[in-house]
Amino acid sequence: MRNTGKTYLLRERIQVIDPKITHKDFMHLDLSKHNPELEKVDITSPSQMELHIQSLLKESNKKAAIGGYLEERNLYKRSEYFTNSDQEDRTIHLGVDIWTGAGTSVLAAYDGRIHSFNYNQNFGDYGPTIILEHEINQQIFFSLYGHLNLESLNNIEVGQPVIQQQEIGWLGTSDVNGNYAPHLHFQLIWDLQGMEGDYPGVCTKSEMEFYKMNCPDPMKILI
């Protein structure tokens, strides 16, 4: 039954932001270390990154930018939360980012319940974060929504039921979302490994194979 559930999960198309932003409104955004265009942008500055993304969206006549699964990024070098002189740096992004305006609504990927939530305040961290628990064909899995605004954590509680496409929060600004241009970090997780309100969204190269198995590619189900 576990395989049946996983096959179903990776087949169904879902939407996790404002339904008025359709698949025709998305452009791909490459934030990997291999993109030479980023050399022209101060990627450590949320305001400069927001201007860069807005410019790309205007040029392409799109409303949101999407991408990032397993990208190797230099962006995380700005934060000690991801770097350590005695250990391997975390540079591999494990979810998909959707870049659009602050205040954009965030939707539940599937029916389920609120598993946990937290305000992760490390520099470069998720900021306000909600994790939902789902079950399809007896397969339990989780979806994580990071970089929300603080209002997203108001009036919610662990165990609270949610339905697919229900509004569960809104995108935050850089002052609360971990110091990034407004965007949603969306991640699928099979095993939370006992964590609550948080789960690694960036890993080291040596850990990538494990996390690749535990965090399947969300692009397979996003429109």
Secondary structure, 3 states (H helix, E strand, C coil): CHHHHHHHHCCCCECCECCCCCHHHEEECCCCCCCHHHHHCCCCCHHHHHHHHHHHHHHHCCCEEEECCCCECCHHHHCCCCCCCCCCCCCEECCEEEECCCCCEEECCCCEEEEEEEEECCCCCCEEEEEEEEEECCEEEEEEEECECHHHHCCCCCCCEECCCCEEEEECCCCCCCCCCCEEEEEEECCCCCCCCCCCCEECHHHHHHHHHHCCCHHHCEC
